[in-house]
Amino acid sequence: MKELTSEERSVLLRDLGSRISYRPMIKSIWGSKKSDGTIERKETIRILELHDLVDFWSCRLYLRPLSSMTDEEATEFEELSDRLLMDGDNLEIWNTVIDWLDRKMFDHRTIGGKTMIECGLALEAPDYITRLYQKR
């Protein structure tokens, strides 16, 4: 994995922290030393847990691009966006929109105009994980 900038670290930690209660899926990567002294790389796909926030550089969160939004989700998001247009100064409405995006595991945070997937800080969720996220 590439060396993270302080901005990338900050965004990644905030993102992981805001999504942990929704039990997001991650790809966890680690190595184990074999008897011949070589290191074998291992990967698992599992649910993010609190201890992962300490060792967050060894895992990648599965997120959905906004383009993967279903028609039903798009309608729901449009309703939330309309509330923002009517009362955009209301912090509670902003929190509701961000919480909805986090719960559905959309890749909505950006660093220098790029999404977390584009920056290599998250992985695009495969279809079977996307289907799990859509049910939330």
N, C-alpha and C positions, 0 to 999 in steps of 0.2 A: 504494500500500500504506500501511496505517496505521502510525503511529509505535509502535514496540514498547516496552513497559515493560522494566525491567531483568530482572524475573522471566521475562517471555516470551522475551527474548533468551537468557537462561540455559537455560531448558528447551528452546528450539529448537536451540541449539547442541549441547547434550548429546544430544538426540534424533538430530540429523543425524550427529553423530560416532559414535553407537552403531550406526547403520544403514549407514554408508558401505560397509563390507565386503560387504554383501548387495546392493549395486548397485541402490538404489531409484530409481524413476522420479520425475522432477520436471518441473514446468512452469517454464521459464526465461523471464523477461520482461526485455526491454531496449528501448532506443530508439536509432534512428539518425537523424542529421540529413540531411534531404533538401536538394537544391540550392536550393529556394526558402526555406530557413531553418526550415521546420517540422520537427517531430520525428515520425517514424513509429514507432509501438509495434510490436514484434515479439515473438512467443511461439514457443517450441519445446518439445516434450516429448522428454526425453532422460534418460540415466542420470546420477545425481548423481556428481560427481567431486570430488576433494579440494579443488581451487581454489574450488569453490562455497562452501566453509565460510568463506572470506574475504569473499565477497560474498553471504552467505546471504539478505539481504533482497530480492534480485532473483529468488529462486526459491521455489517452493512444492512441498513434498513431497507425493506422492500416498500417502495412507494408507487403510486399510480400517477401517470401524467394526467394533467387536466383533460387532455384529449380523450381519455378513456371513460369520461363521464357518460353514464347511460342517459337515455331520454328522461327517465323518471328523476334521476339525480339532477339533471340540467334544469328541470322544472322547479325542483326544490331549491336549488341554488339561485335561480332567477327570483323566486319569492324572497329569499334572504337578501339578495342584492337590491330588490325594490325597497325593502325596509331601510337599507343603508342610504339609498337615494333620498328617501323621505326624511330621515333623521340621522345623517352621517356623523353628527357630533356625539351621538349616544354611544359611550364606550361599551355598554352591555350588548348592543347590537353587533358591534365589531367583534366582541368576544364570542358571540353566538356563531358568527360566520367563520371565524378562525377555528373554533371548536368543531364545527361541522366538517371543515376541510381536513382537520387532523383526524377526526373519527373515521372518516372515509379513506384516510391515508393518501390524500392527494399531495403531490409534490408542488407546494405553493410558495415555499420560501426561496428567496434568491440571494445569490452572492455575485456582485458585479454584473447583474443582469442575467445570470445563468441559474437554472434550477439546480437542486441538489443532485439530481440524476446526471445532468449535464456536467456538473463539477466532479463527478465520480465519488460523491459522498454518500450516495444511495443507489440502489439497484431498481430497475424497472420491474415491478411485480409481474411474475408470469401469470397466465390465465387462471390457474387454480387458486392462487393467492388473491388475485383481483376479485374472483367470485366470492371468496370469504369476506373481503373488505366491503363489497357491495351490500352485504346483508346487514351491515351495522347501521 
